Amino acid sequence: MHITPEKIKEAAEALECTELKSFMFQEPTAGPLTKPRRSSRSTRRSTRGTRRSSRGSRRSTRRSHRSTRRSRRSTRRSRRSTRRSRRSTRRSRRSTRRSRRSTRRSRRSTRRSRRSTRRSRRSTRRSRRSTRRSRRSTRRSRRSTRRSTRRS
């Protein structure tokens, strides 16, 4: 954007309307460079008293600031400790849950293994029974055939 002399004139006219121009062209008013000396004793006494009172008020304000800082620190520390304790309780709860899960799983696995062993034992018993029966039946059939051959 190019600034033209017409725009500058418009801006100067606008400044003339405001109080800014009068403020800009005022002569600076120089204040006193040194403090005037007071000679009377009564004024010295009064200033001493005010200085002392101001010192006391400053001390009390400093003390109050210190106490507020300490209280803030203590509250921060207590918050940190509560956070830490919460974290530790959460971790312990998690660990107990995990251990419970693991014990449940181990119990389930042992139950399953026991069931499987029982089933296998049953099946072996059944197979033994069946083999015994079959042997008996073969023996009987052999006997009967022998008898029949002897008779005839």
Phi, psi and chi 1 to 4 in degrees:
 res  aa     phi    psi   chi1   chi2   chi3   chi4
   1 MET       -  129.3 -176.5  177.7  129.7      -
   2 HIS   -96.8  132.9 -175.1   66.6      -      -
   3 ILE   -91.8  119.8  -61.4  168.2      -      -
   4 THR   -96.4  159.1   59.2      -      -      -
   5 PRO   -63.0  -26.7    7.6  -16.1      -      -
   6 GLU   -65.0  -41.6  -67.5  172.2   -2.2      -
   7 LYS   -64.7  -36.9  -73.0 -177.1 -179.7  176.1
   8 ILE   -64.0  -43.1  -67.2  168.0      -      -
   9 LYS   -61.0  -43.9  -77.9 -180.0 -174.6  176.2
  10 GLU   -60.4  -40.8  -72.2  173.5    5.6      -
  11 ALA   -67.3  -38.7      -      -      -      -
  12 ALA   -65.6  -39.4      -      -      -      -
  13 GLU   -64.4  -40.0  -73.2  171.9    1.0      -
  14 ALA   -64.9  -36.5      -      -      -      -
  15 LEU   -67.7  -34.7  -83.9  172.5      -      -
  16 GLU   -61.9  -33.6  -76.5  175.9   10.2      -
  17 CYS   -68.8  -30.3  -62.4      -      -      -
  18 THR   -88.0  174.4   61.4      -      -      -
  19 GLU   -82.8   -3.5  -63.9  175.4    9.1      -
  20 LEU   -63.9  -39.4 -171.0   70.1      -      -
  21 LYS   -64.3  -43.3 -168.7  176.4  179.7 -174.8
  22 SER   -64.2  -35.4   62.6      -      -      -
  23 PHE   -69.2  -39.9  177.4   73.7      -      -
  24 MET   -64.9  -38.4  -78.0  167.4   62.4      -
  25 PHE   -95.0   15.2  -67.7  107.5      -      -
  26 GLN   -75.9  150.4  -87.5 -178.3   -0.1      -
  27 GLU   -82.0  138.5  -71.5 -176.2   22.3      -
  28 PRO   -67.4  135.4   23.4  -31.1      -      -
  29 THR   -95.7  116.9   56.4      -      -      -
  30 ALA   -86.1  124.1      -      -      -      -
  31 GLY   -81.7  177.9      -      -      -      -
  32 PRO   -69.7  129.0   23.9  -32.2      -      -
  33 LEU   -78.0  -31.2  -63.5  172.6      -      -
  34 THR  -118.0  150.8   57.9      -      -      -
  35 LYS   -76.4  138.2  -67.7  180.0 -178.8  176.5
  36 PRO   -69.2  139.8   24.3  -31.6      -      -
  37 ARG   -82.4  139.5  -69.4 -176.0 -179.9  178.5
  38 ARG  -104.1  132.0  -68.8  176.3 -176.5  167.0
  39 SER   -98.6  -26.7   60.2      -      -      -
  40 SER   -73.6  148.3   64.3      -      -      -
  41 ARG   -72.8  -33.7  -69.2  178.7 -177.5  175.8
  42 SER   -63.4  -39.8   63.1      -      -      -
  43 THR   -66.7  -36.0   53.9      -      -      -
  44 ARG   -62.5  -43.7  -75.3  179.8 -168.1  166.6
  45 ARG   -61.0  -44.0  -74.9  175.2 -168.8  162.6
  46 SER   -65.2  -39.4   65.8      -      -      -
  47 THR   -67.3  -36.3   54.1      -      -      -
  48 ARG   -61.3  -44.9  -78.3  178.6 -168.9  166.1
  49 GLY   -61.2  -43.2      -      -      -      -
  50 THR   -66.4  -36.7   54.4      -      -      -
  51 ARG   -62.9  -44.7  -78.7  178.5 -168.3  164.6
  52 ARG   -61.8  -44.7  -75.3  176.0 -172.6  164.7
  53 SER   -65.2  -39.1   65.4      -      -      -
  54 SER   -66.2  -37.2   65.8      -      -      -
  55 ARG   -61.6  -44.6  -77.2  178.5 -166.7  163.7
  56 GLY   -61.0  -43.1      -      -      -      -
  57 SER   -65.6  -37.6   65.4      -      -      -
  58 ARG   -62.5  -44.0  -76.4  177.3 -165.5  162.4
  59 ARG   -60.3  -44.3  -74.8  175.8 -170.9  163.1
  60 SER   -64.7  -39.5   65.7      -      -      -
  61 THR   -65.4  -39.0   52.4      -      -      -
  62 ARG   -61.5  -44.3  -76.7  176.2 -164.7  160.2
  63 ARG   -60.8  -43.5  -74.4  172.6 -170.2  161.2
  64 SER   -64.3  -39.6   66.3      -      -      -
  65 HIS   -61.2  -43.9  -77.1  -63.1      -      -
  66 ARG   -61.7  -43.9  -74.2  174.7 -167.0  161.2
  67 SER   -64.8  -40.4   65.4      -      -      -
  68 THR   -64.3  -39.5   52.4      -      -      -
  69 ARG   -61.5  -44.4  -76.2  178.2 -163.4  158.7
  70 ARG   -61.8  -43.4  -74.7  173.6 -171.3  161.5
  71 SER   -64.6  -38.7   66.0      -      -      -
  72 ARG   -62.9  -44.2  -76.0  176.9 -172.8  165.0
  73 ARG   -59.6  -44.9  -74.2  176.2 -166.0  161.1
  74 SER   -63.8  -40.4   65.2      -      -      -
  75 THR   -64.5  -39.0   52.3      -      -      -
  76 ARG   -62.3  -45.4  -75.8  175.5 -164.9  158.0
  77 ARG   -60.9  -43.3  -73.4  173.4 -172.4  161.5
  78 SER   -64.8  -38.8   65.5      -      -      -
  79 ARG   -62.9  -43.4  -76.2  175.6 -172.5  165.0
  80 ARG   -60.1  -45.1  -75.0  176.3 -165.0  160.2
  81 SER   -64.0  -40.4   65.6      -      -      -
  82 THR   -64.4  -39.5   51.8      -      -      -
  83 ARG   -61.2  -45.3  -75.6  175.4 -165.0  158.3
  84 ARG   -61.7  -43.0  -74.3  173.6 -172.6  161.5
  85 SER   -65.0  -39.5   65.3      -      -      -
  86 ARG   -61.1  -44.2  -75.8  176.0 -172.6  165.9
  87 ARG   -60.2  -44.6  -74.9  176.2 -166.3  160.9
  88 SER   -63.9  -40.8   66.0      -      -      -
  89 THR   -64.7  -39.8   52.0      -      -      -
  90 ARG   -61.0  -44.1  -75.1  175.8 -165.5  158.3
  91 ARG   -63.0  -42.6  -74.9  174.7 -172.7  161.4
  92 SER   -65.0  -39.8   65.3      -      -      -
  93 ARG   -61.1  -43.7  -76.2  175.9 -172.6  165.7
  94 ARG   -60.6  -44.2  -75.2  176.5 -166.7  161.7
  95 SER   -64.1  -41.0   66.3      -      -      -
  96 THR   -65.4  -39.7   51.3      -      -      -
  97 ARG   -60.5  -45.2  -75.4  175.6 -166.2  159.2
  98 ARG   -62.1  -43.5  -74.8  174.8 -172.9  162.3
  99 SER   -64.3  -40.4   65.2      -      -      -
 100 ARG   -61.0  -44.3  -76.3  176.1 -172.4  167.0
 101 ARG   -60.1  -44.6  -75.2  175.8 -168.1  162.7
 102 SER   -63.5  -41.1   66.7      -      -      -
 103 THR   -64.9  -40.2   51.0      -      -      -
 104 ARG   -61.0  -44.3  -75.3  174.5 -167.3  161.5
 105 ARG   -62.7  -43.1  -75.1  174.6 -173.3  162.5
 106 SER   -64.6  -40.4   65.6      -      -      -
 107 ARG   -61.0  -44.2  -76.0  174.7 -172.6  166.7
 108 ARG   -60.1  -45.3  -75.3  175.7 -167.9  162.0
 109 SER   -63.2  -41.0   67.6      -      -      -
 110 THR   -65.2  -39.9   51.4      -      -      -
 111 ARG   -61.2  -44.2  -76.2  174.0 -166.6  162.0
 112 ARG   -62.6  -43.8  -75.1  174.1 -173.6  163.5
 113 SER   -63.3  -40.9   66.9      -      -      -
 114 ARG   -61.8  -43.5  -76.2  175.1 -173.1  166.7
 115 ARG   -60.0  -46.3  -75.8  175.3 -168.3  162.9
 116 SER   -62.6  -40.7   67.2      -      -      -
 117 THR   -65.7  -41.1   50.7      -      -      -
 118 ARG   -59.3  -44.8  -76.4  174.2 -166.6  161.9
 119 ARG   -62.5  -44.2  -75.0  174.3 -173.5  162.5
 120 SER   -62.8  -40.7   66.9      -      -      -
 121 ARG   -61.7  -44.1  -76.8  175.3 -171.9  166.5
 122 ARG   -59.4  -45.9  -77.1  175.6 -167.3  163.2
 123 SER   -63.5  -39.5   67.1      -      -      -
 124 THR   -65.6  -41.0   51.6      -      -      -
 125 ARG   -60.0  -46.1  -77.1  174.8 -166.0  161.5
 126 ARG   -61.1  -43.9  -75.3  174.0 -173.8  163.9
 127 SER   -64.0  -39.9   66.6      -      -      -
 128 ARG   -62.2  -43.9  -76.3  176.1 -173.5  166.1
 129 ARG   -59.4  -46.7  -77.6  176.2 -166.8  164.3
 130 SER   -63.5  -39.4   65.9      -      -      -
 131 THR   -65.5  -39.4   51.7      -      -      -
 132 ARG   -61.2  -46.5  -77.6  174.1 -167.3  161.2
 133 ARG   -61.0  -44.5  -76.5  175.0 -172.6  163.2
 134 SER   -63.6  -40.5   66.9      -      -      -
 135 ARG   -61.4  -45.2  -77.2  177.3 -172.5  166.7
 136 ARG   -59.2  -46.2  -77.3  176.2 -167.5  164.1
 137 SER   -63.4  -38.7   66.6      -      -      -
 138 THR   -66.3  -40.3   52.0      -      -      -
 139 ARG   -60.9  -46.4  -77.3  176.4 -166.5  160.8
 140 ARG   -60.6  -45.0  -77.1  176.0 -172.3  163.4
 141 SER   -63.8  -37.9   66.0      -      -      -
 142 ARG   -64.4  -44.7  -79.6  178.8 -172.7  166.2
 143 ARG   -59.3  -46.8  -76.7  176.4 -168.0  164.7
 144 SER   -62.7  -38.9   66.2      -      -      -
 145 THR   -66.5  -38.7   51.6      -      -      -
 146 ARG   -62.4  -45.2  -78.3  179.4 -167.0  162.6
 147 ARG   -61.5  -44.7  -77.2  176.8 -170.3  164.9
 148 SER   -64.8  -37.7   63.5      -      -      -
 149 THR   -69.3  -37.9   52.2      -      -      -
 150 ARG   -65.8  -42.0  -78.2  179.1 -168.8  169.4
 151 ARG   -64.5  -39.8  -76.5  178.5 -171.6  170.1
 152 SER   -85.0      -   65.4      -      -      -
